[in-house]
Amino acid sequence: MNTNLLAKLFANTNDIHNMELLLKALFTSKELKEFDNRLKIFQLLMQGKKQREISEDLNVGIATVTRGSLAFEKEKIFKIKSNIIDILRSKKLDND
């Protein structure tokens, strides 16, 4: 999948309201919920939580957590120093 255009849009949308509008235009509410869960899984993994705990805390299936955990272990973004990691570490779980 070529993510170049999507990445450019995200990188150049510096207004949170516009970003929310863009996300709602691009993704269904179900897809956005899945993104939200994936980000929360990453945050909880960074806190050292076990997969079963995360599954129970977020009320998602263990397979969902396992997929998130595999991405967390595999993807380069989690191995480099970046502001994305800093943001994920600093934010509390957002429940809205």
Disulfide bonds with the S-S distance in Angstrom:
none
